[in-house]
Amino acid sequence: MNQHKPDPARDQLERETAAAEADAEKFDFGAKARHLSGWQLGLVFALCVLYSAFHLVVLNVLPMDEWVFRALHVNLGAAIALSLYATWGRAKGSKIPFWDLALGLAALGCSAYIWWQLDELIVRTGVLMTTWDVIVSAIGILIVIEFARRSAGLALPVLALVFIVYGIVGPWLPGVLYHRGYGFDEFSTFLYSMEGIFGITTAAAAQYIVLFVIFAAFLQVSKVGDLFMNLAFALVGRARGGPAKAAILGSIFFGMISGSGVANVVASGTFTIPVMRRIGYSRSSAGAIEAAASTGGQLAPPIMGAGAFIMAEVTGIPYTQIALAALLPCFLYYLAVYAHVDIEAIKERIDGLPASELPRFRPMMRDIFMLLPLGILMCFLIAGYSVISAGSWGIASAVLVLLRNRFELDSRLLAVPLVACILSLVLLPTAAANTHGMLAIGGGLLALLGALASGRSPVRLGGALKETGRDILAALEGASRQSLQLAAVCACAGIIVGVIGLTGLGGRFSALLLGMAGQSEFFALFFAMLVALILGMGMPTTAAYAIAASVVAPSLQKMGVDALSAHFFVFYYAVISTITPPIALSGFAGAALAQANPWTTSFKAMRYGIAAYIVPFLFVYHSEILLRGEPLAIVHVLVTASLGICGLAIASEGWFKGRLNPLLRVLAVVASMCLFDGGLYTDLAGFILGGTLLAWRFARPASASARPQLH
């Protein structure tokens, strides 16, 4: 039996990588996971599989009352998290202490109480409370706060506690903070109801977010993510700064299916950051590029992390309309990151990877049908079927990919279910979603069975089926672990949303913002931007958007901004709060992986993502960027905004055909701002100023400080 010889250098690298990952993950999680063993490990594994399966069954087969469903979604997740994550600091030991077992049982008991008393609770919540109603509500609120603390850190729980205190002491506060006050019984039962913890944020998490986390977990297990990253390297790996550009493309895929910027950085940065470092990017640049690219993934349709689902739940705007509106803003964001990366590669003479180190593009095209789950998802969404149907049949098609992998069959067989789905949608446009799904999956199974019957598989039937079963269980278990933080932050954000609704704070904030808008609409928007950024600092995007959407978005709507533009405005700043100092969690995670200075890395990430700080103003002043309006107007805004972003990248990097002096950098900024304005005269001024800069640089011989461009 062959054994690998010890390799001290490799072992040291693996230890450093593991330490860097652990250091990065501390910005995303509140506590370390316990190293469980024995029956406790088996129990947590079973609960995780049950948690994912429970959501799939309720959403597709056996619907239940919404309040009970959301309560089980939160409390079963809390029971898992309380067992999985250590109470404080590092995870010591491999056992679940009795107090965490008791808390987990208490969480499940809260759900059981709601289920048992459902009919009565619907009538008496917040009005005719019983003693047990108050006790269960108080225990449930504390469990939700602890659930969020362990899975997402202190920022959100502390903010929730501040709002709870505000709900109690409001009668003694001055000015806009004053409210009439509420008794503890009324206050607690209101928060632990469909108006608070189990409100719109938890609704989005239970109905949509967990479903797409399961979808993402199946993609990871089926190695679709690896294919996507390999495609990115094959496409742009040889270009100057190739690995950085591949990281941008890969992060679009990883980022869109996650609601956490830090998780995206850790998932892809472990691989991309060392490669960027090897070709010449500095530590801080490598960490910042990954942080900016991974954060932007949450702006990428069709999934947009979890924000699109919450936005649809809050506004009532169809999910497909939200995903479509996100296309151009996402393009502008990544154009900014790409432009910075390219200019820095020119400035620092950073070439791409040699062809010998890159995957070959043409052979990978044979495996393009491994992207079947994404194809099925898009087909259902484009055809106008529900998000739940699209996600569920996408998961079912991922099982076909798992079967193909385990039987080692030709991946082109996966074209059959995709073609069957498209034909079904075209020929039977009025059929139910399940009809199209069953025809697609049935066609795929027949294709795989035909290949097996013809002896094309080199593996044994029983072994392959057994391994596929393990893959499915691993995907369900992994999805539950990845869902815990999102479930926790949505439930905890529900506390804040509930307090805002109960006390009327949102209305008073709207009045304050309207007063500012009377003097200057731009100043009011700038103030709203600052509030959204501050609310989002130190917490996951999902919670940041949910809170800002309840405070800032209604205020913008009262100013006359339409709902879609107002919520996109808030959502973008909630996303980029993770790369905005002083609490730039994604930037800090990227710095930890790159072993760079966290402040330098965070400010660079902020600079690379500069478009996201400006583009939201276009949502208000030029809503054509959200694909609303005449085609010519949309093209006009897109072109001028794109040129403005490139101008900002040039000014930011201080380089175009050589190093730029401060005066030329200011000229580039002014030209860019004129182009962003989008008016006839400002566009003309922007083109004149930008053209002057270009003419000056092209006419002037390369300066001594200029470095040659490598392609």
N, C-alpha and C positions, 0 to 999 in steps of 0.2 A: 504494500500500500504506500503510495507516494505521499510524502509530507513536504510542506513548504519550509524552506530554510528560513530561520529568523532573519529579519531585515530591520536592523535598528532604525535606519532612516525612515523607512516606511511606517514603522510602528510609532515613531515620534510624530510624523506628519498626521497619522490617524488620531493620535491623542490631542494634538493641537487643533485639528478640525473639530473634534468632538467638544473640546473646551470652548472653541469659538461659537459653535452652535448653541451650547448651553448658555453662554454669555449673551447671545443674541435673543434667545427665547425668553430670557427673564423680563424683556420689555413687553412681552405678549401675554404672559401668564402670571397669575398672582402667587402661585405656590408650585412646588415641585411635585411631580407625579410619584406616588409610592411604588416601590418595587415589590408588588404583591406576589404571593406564591400559594400553592395548595388550593384549598377549596375557595378561599377568598378571591384568588385570581380567576378561578373558574366562574364564580358568582358574578364578578364584574364583567367578564367576557359575555356571559349569558345575558346580563342586563343590557349591555351595549347592543348586542344583536337584536334583543327584544325591542329596544328603543327605536331602532331604525325600521324594523319590520312593522312595529305598531303604527308608525306614521304612514307607511306604504299601504297597509291594510285599511286604515281609517279613511285615507284620502281617495282610495280607489274601490274598495269592496264593501266595507261595513261602516258607513258614516255614523257619527255620534253627535250628541249635543255639543255645541261650540264651547261652552264654558267648561264642561267636563274634559273635552279634548285638550283645551289649552292648559287646564290645571294639571292634567297628566303629563303633558309635554314639559311643563316647567318642573314639576315636582319629581317625576321620574328622572329627568336630567339632573336635578339637584341631588337625588339619592346616589346617582352614579358618581357625580363630581365629589361629593363628600366622602365617598369611599376611595376614590382614585387619587385625590390631591391631599397633600399633607396639610395639617391645621395651620402650622406656622413654619416659615423659613424652609430649610432643607427637609427632604423626605427622609426621616430616620426610621429604620426598621422596615419590616415587610408585612406588617399587620395593620388592620383597620382597628383603631381604638374603639372602645365601647361607646364613647360619646358621639363619634361620627356614625356608628351604626344606629344609635338612638335618634340622631338628627335625621338620618335617611328615612327611618321608619315614621318619624313625625311628619316629614314631607309627604310621604305616601298617605299618611293618615289625613292630612289636610285635603288631598284630592278625594279620598274616600268620603270625607264629610260633605264636600261639595256635591258629589254624586248622590249621596244619600238624601241630602236636604235640598236638592236642586229646585224642585217646584216651589218650596217655601222661600228659598233664598231669592228667587227671582222677584218675589213680591216684597220682601221685607228688608233687603239689603240697603243700608244707609238711612232707613226710616224707622223700622220696628225691630231693631236688633235684639237678639237674645244674648245671654252671657256667653254661651258657647260660640256664637258667631264672632264675638269680639275676641275671645281667646284664640280661636283658630286663625282669625285674620292676623292677630299680632304675631303668633308663631310663624305663620306663613310669610309675613313681611320680613321678619328677621332671617328666615331661611333663605329667602331670595337674595337679601343683602350679602349673606355669607357665601352663597353660591357664586355671586358675582365677584366677591373679593378673591375667592380661591381660583377662579378661572380667568379673571381679567384684571386683577390688581386692585389697588386701593382707590384710584381716581373716581370711578363711577360710584362705588358704594358711599364714599365720603360725600359726593355731591348729592346722592339720594338722601343721606342723613341730614344734610343741610336743608334740603327742601322739606323734609319731614318736620324738622324744627321750625322752619318758616311757617308751615301749616298750623303749628301749635301757638307760636308767639306772635303771629300776624297782627292781632288786635292792639299790640303795644308798639308796632313799628310805624314810622312816619311816612308821609308822601305816598308814592306809587306802591310801596310795599305793604300798605295797610290792607287788611281784610277783616271781616266781622268775627272770625274765629269759629272753631268747631270743637265739639266734644270728642274725646278720645274714641268712644264707641262709633260715632258717626264717621269720624276721620279714618279709622283703621278699616272698617268694613267697606267704605267707599274705595280705598286704595286696593283692597284685596277682592276686586270685582272686575267686571268687564269694562269698567270705566278707568281702571288703573292698571295693575299688573297684568291682567288678562285682556287688555285692550288691543288697540290696533298694532302695536309693536309686536306683541306676542302672537297675534293673529298671523302677521306676515312670517314670523319665524316658524310657527307650527305648520302653516299651510304651504309655504313656498321655500323658505330658506333651507330647512332640513332636507327637503326633497332634492334640492340642487347640490347640497353637500354630499348626499348619497350618490347622486349622479357623478360628482367629481371624484368621489372615492372609487367608484367602479372604473372611471377613466384611468386613475392612477394604478389600480391593480391590473388592468388590462394593458398597461404600458403605452397607452395613447399619448400620455404626456411626454414620454421619452421620444416618441416619433415626432411630436411637434417641436421639441427642442432640437432634435437632429435636423429637421427640415430648416429651422432657423439658421443653424450653423452652416448647412449646405448652401443656403441662399446668399448669406452675407459674410460668412466667416473669412473669406479671402479679401474682402474690402478693407480699406484702412480702418483701424479700430474695430475690426470684424467681430471679435467676441463681445464687445460692448453693444454693437448693433444687434447681434444675435440675442443678447440678454434682453434687449428692448422687445424684440419680436416674441421671445419665449415668455416674457413677463405678461404680455397681453393675454396669453392663454391661461397661465397660472393665476393671474390676478383676477380675471373676470369671474372665476368660480369660487372665490373666497371673500369673506367679509372682513378680513384682517390684513392690513398692509404689512404688519410685522411677520405674520405667517407666510406671506408671499415672499418676503425678503429671505427668510430662512430656507424656504422650500427650494428656491432657484439660486439664491446667492451662494450657497455652499459649493455649487459647481462653477458658476459664472465668475465670481470674484477672483478666485485663484488664476483663472485663465486670463482675465483682464490684467491682473498684476503681472503675469508672465510676459505679455507683449509690450508692456511699458506704461500703463496707466498707474498713477500714484495710488497709494493705499486709500487716501481720502476720496479720490476720483472714482475708483472702482466701487467703493461702498456707496458713494452718492449716486452713481449711475444706477446701481441695482435698487437702491431705495426709491429713487424717482420713478424708475420703470415699473417696479412692482406696485407702487402706490397707484400709478395710473391705470393698472389693470382693472381697478374697481370702477373706472369710468368707461370701460369697454363693453359695448353691447355684444351679445344679447342678454348676458346675465348680470353684468355690472356689480359683481360681488353680491351683496344682499340689498343694496339700496333701491334698485328698481322695483322690487316687490313691496317694500315698505312705502315707496312713493306712490305706487298704484293703490295700495290699501288706504293711504291717507287722503289722496286727492280724488280717487274714483276715476282717474284717467286710465284708459286701457293700457295694460303692460306693453303691448306691441307698439303703441304710439310712443311710450317713454323710451323703449329700446331704439326705435328708429330716430327719435330726436337726439339721441346721444351720439350718433355716428360722427358728425362733423366736429363737435367739441372734443371728442376722443382723438380724432385725427390731428387737430391742432395741438393738443397736449403732447402727443408723441412726436409730432413734427418738431416741437421745441426741444424735446430731449434728444432727438436724433441730430438736430442741427448743432447743439452744443457738443455732442459726442464727436461728430465729424470734424468740427472746427478744432476741437482740442487734439484730435488725432493728427490733423495737419500741423498744428502749432508745435506739438511735441514729437513729431516724426514717428508716429506709431503706425506700424503696418499691420496687416492681417495675419492670419495663420497660414502656413504652407498647405497646399492642397493635400499633401500626404497625411496630414493630421485631421482632415475633415471628412465627414461622411459623404459618400458619393450620392448626388442628387437623383440620378436616373434609377439606380436600384431601389431607392426609397419610394419612388413613385409606384412600384409594384405593391407597396404596402399602404397606398393612400386610402384604400377602403377600410383600413383600421380606424379611420375617423368616422365610421358608420354612426356611432351614437350622436355625434354632433350633426351629421346630416339628417338623421331622423328627427332630432330636436327642431332643427330649422324648418324642415318640411311641415311639421305640425304647427309651428308658430306662424309661418307664412300663410298656411291654409286657414288660419283664424281659429284654431282650436285652443282650448284652455291651456294655461301654463302647466297645470297639474297633469293633464293628458300628455303634453309634450315631454315633460320631465320623466314621467313614469315609463312611457314607451322608449325614451332614450335609455333609461336604465335597463329595460328588457333587451334592447339591442346590444348593450354592453355585455350582457351575458353571452350573446352569440360570439362576440369578440373573444371572450374568455374561453369558450369552447374551441374556437378556431386555434387559439394559442396552444391549448393543452393537447389538441390532436395534431398540431404541427401541419395544418393544411394550408393550401394556397390562399393567401389573403384576398385574392380577387373573387373568391366565392362570396365575400361579404357585399359584393355589388348586387347580388340577387335581392336581399331584403330591401336595399335602398331603391332599386328599380321597382320592386313590387309596391313599395310605399308610394312612390311618385305616381305610378299607374293607377293605383287605387284612389288616390286623391283627385286625379284628373277624371277618371271614368265614373267614380262614385262620389261626386262632390257633396251630396246631401247625406251621406252615410255617417254613422256615429264614429267618434274618434277610435273607439275600441275595435270597430270593424277594420279600419285601416291598419291599426296596430297589429291585430291578429293576422291579417293577410301578409303584412311585412315580415313579422317574426316567423309565421308559418312557412313562408317562402324560404327564409334563411335556414330554418331547421331542415327542410327538405333538401336544400343544396348541400348542407353539411352531411346529412345522412347518406345522400347519394355518393358523396366523395368517400365516406367511410365504407360503404358497401362495395365500392370499386377497388378497395384496398389501398387507397392513397395515403392513409395515415400509418406512420411507422411505430405508433405507440399502442399499448393495449387499451381496450375500451374501458374496463373497470378502473384501471389506474388513472386514466385521463378524467373520467367522470368524478372520481374521488377528489382529485386535485382541483377540478373546477368547483366542486362543492366547498372546498377549503377557501378558494379564492372568493367565493360569494360571501362566506361567513366573515372573512378578513375585511372585505369591503364594507359590510354592514357594521362590523365592530369599529373599524377605522372612522367611518362616517359619524357614528355616535360620539366618539371622542372629539372629532373636529366640530361637532354641533354644539358641544357643551357651552363653549364660550359665547356663541351667538345666542343660544337660548337664555343664558344668564344675563347678558347685557340688554337684550330686548325686554326681559321681565323687569330688570332693575330700572331701565329707562321708563317703563310703564309707571313706576312710582312717581317719577318726576313729571311725566305727562299728566298723570292724575292730579297731582298737587296744583299744577298750572291751571288745569281745567276747573278744579274745585274752587280755587281762590280767585280766579279771574285775573291772574298775573299777566297772562298773554295779552288780554285786552288793554291793560294799562301800559304795557310795553309798546303796543301798537300806537297808542295815543302819543307816547313819547317820541316814537319814530316819525309819526305824522307831523308833529310839531317841528322836528328837524327838517323834514322834507319841505315844509312851507318856506323855509329859508333857502334850502339847497337840496334838490333831490340827490345829486351826486354825493353830498356829504352824508345824507341819510343812508345811502347804499354803502358808503365806505364804513359807516358805523355798524351797519348790519353785518358786513364782512368781518369786522373785528370781533363782534359778538359770536358769530358762527365759528370762527377760528378758535377763540378762547374756550367756548363750550366743548369743542372737539379735542382739545389738547389732553393727552394722557389717557385717552380711552379709544376703544375700537370704533371704526367708522360707522357701524350700524347704530350704535348708541348715540354717537355724536350727531348723526343726521336726524334720528328720531327726536332728540331733545331740541335741536335747532329748528326742526320743522314745526314744533309746537309753539315756539317762541317767536322766531324771526320770520318764517314764511307767511303766517297770517298778517303780520305787520306790513310786509311788502305788498300783499294782496290788497290791503286797505289803502295803500298808496296808489293803487291802480295797476300794479303789475299782475299779469294773468297767472293762474295757478301753476302751469307748467314751467314758466320762466322763473317764478319765485322759488319753487322747490328745486329746480336745477341749480339756481344761484346758491341756495343753502347747501345742497348736496355736494357741490364741488368744493366748497370751503371745508365741509366736514371731512372730505377725503384728504385734502392736502394739509389738514391740520397735523397729520402724522409725519410730514416732512418740514413742519414749521417750528423753528426754535421759539421759545426755550425748551419745549417738551416735544421734541420730534422723535417719536418712538421708532418709526421706520428708519430714520436717519441714524439713530443710535444703534439699531440692530445691524444695519449695514456696516457701521463703523466697527462693531464688535467682530463681525465676520472678517473684515479686512484688517483688523488690528490697527485701526487708525484713530486719530483724534476725533471724538464724537462731535465736537462743536464745528470743526472744520468740515467734516463730512456732512453735517446737517445743513450748514449754510450753502454748501455746494449743491446738495440735493434740492434745496429751495430754489437755487439759481437755475438748475436744469429744468425744473418744473415751473418756471416763471409764467408760462402761458396760462396755467390754471389760476393764477391770481388776477389775470386780466380778462380772460375769456368770459367769466360769468357776467361781467358788465355788458357784454354783447347780448346776453340773454334778455336783458332789460331794454337796451337801446336799439338792438338789431336782432330781433327774434328770428330772422331768417336763418341764423346759424343753427336753429333747432328744426330746420327743414319746414319752416312755415312761411308761406308767401309765394310770390312768383319765382319761377326757375331762374330767370335772369338776375333778380335781386339776390337770390341765394348764392349764385355763382359769384356775383360782385362782392358780397360780404366775405365769402370764403377766400377769394383771391387776395383781397386787401389784408385780411387778417393773417393769411399765411405769409405774405410779404412782411407784414409787421413783426411776426414772430421770428422770421429769419433775421430781420434787422436787429431785434433785441438780442438774439444769440450772438451776432457779430459784436454788438456793443458790450455784451456781458463778457465774452471771451477776449475782447480787445484785439481781435486779429482778423484781417482780411487782406490777402496779398502782402502780408507782413504785419508787424505790430502797429496798432493804432495809437495815436497820441490822445490825450484826454479830450481835446476839442473835437476830433473825429468821432470819438465814442459818444459824446453828447449829441453830435449831429445825427448819428444813427438812432439814438433814442428818440429824438424829436421827430425824425422821419417816421419811425415806427408808430409813435403815438398818433400822428396825423393819419396814418393808414388805418389804425384801429378805429378812429372816429367814424370813418365811412361816409362822410359828406363829400359833395362834389369838390368844394374848394380845399378841404383838408386832404382829400386824396391827391389833388393836383399838387399841393404843397409837399406831401409825402413823396410823390414820385420825383419832384424836382430836387428835393434834398437828398433822397436816396440815389438818384441818378448822378448828382454832383459827387457824392462820396464814391460811387463806383467808377466814374470817369477819372477822378483824381487818383484812385488806387491803380487803375489799369494803365493810365498814362505815365505814372511815376515809376521809375526803375525800382526793382526790389531793393529794399534797404539792406544794410549789412546785417541787421538783426533777423532778417527773414530767413526762414529755414525752408529747404526744398520740400515739395509735396510728394508724398509717396502714395501710390495707388495699389 
